[in-house]
Amino acid sequence: MKEEESSATTRRFEQLANQGDTSQYLLKLYVTGMTPRSQRAIENIRVICEEHLKGRYSLEIVDIYQHPTLAEGEQIIAAPTLIKQLPEPLRRIVGDLSDTERVLFGLDLRERH
């Protein structure tokens, strides 16, 4: 490889490394109406997404009462349930999402120590 090409490759690699992860996240949050627990889950995931995924996520909120067939198709047995569809692998997190570290781990944004 020529020195010019090597330098260009090194610069491009450094640029990509400095950009960090740019994966787009596709998330669905299944809730049961506007109960306090559902509202907490919605607020918690919005805060987490804005802090850790700003500009890199799509969040769809699905009310099981209004769309029972969507919940049935995803085999939702408890709510609130957050499903990370992309990037793979698919993950499910059940609860009001108040344990930020658990949610970040479930979204593959943290490593288990």
Secondary structure in CASP SS format (residue, H / E / C, confidence):
PFRMAT SS
TARGET T0000
AUTHOR 0000-0000-0000
METHOD secondary structure of the structure
MODEL  1
M C 1.00
K C 1.00
E H 1.00
E H 1.00
E H 1.00
S H 1.00
S H 1.00
A H 1.00
T H 1.00
T H 1.00
R H 1.00
R H 1.00
F H 1.00
E H 1.00
Q H 1.00
L H 1.00
A H 1.00
N H 1.00
Q H 1.00
G C 1.00
D C 1.00
T C 1.00
S C 1.00
Q C 1.00
Y E 1.00
L E 1.00
L E 1.00
K E 1.00
L E 1.00
Y E 1.00
V E 1.00
T C 1.00
G C 1.00
M C 1.00
T C 1.00
P H 1.00
R H 1.00
S H 1.00
Q H 1.00
R H 1.00
A H 1.00
I H 1.00
E H 1.00
N H 1.00
I H 1.00
R H 1.00
V H 1.00
I H 1.00
C H 1.00
E H 1.00
E H 1.00
H H 1.00
L C 1.00
K C 1.00
G C 1.00
R C 1.00
Y E 1.00
S E 1.00
L E 1.00
E E 1.00
I E 1.00
V E 1.00
D E 1.00
I C 1.00
Y C 1.00
Q C 1.00
H C 1.00
P H 1.00
T H 1.00
L H 1.00
A H 1.00
E H 1.00
G H 1.00
E C 1.00
Q C 1.00
I C 1.00
I C 1.00
A C 1.00
A C 1.00
P C 1.00
T E 1.00
L E 1.00
I E 1.00
K E 1.00
Q E 1.00
L E 1.00
P C 1.00
E C 1.00
P C 1.00
L C 1.00
R E 1.00
R E 1.00
I E 1.00
V E 1.00
G C 1.00
D C 1.00
L C 1.00
S C 1.00
D C 1.00
T H 1.00
E H 1.00
R H 1.00
V H 1.00
L H 1.00
F H 1.00
G H 1.00
L C 1.00
D C 1.00
L C 1.00
R C 1.00
E C 1.00
R C 1.00
H C 1.00
END
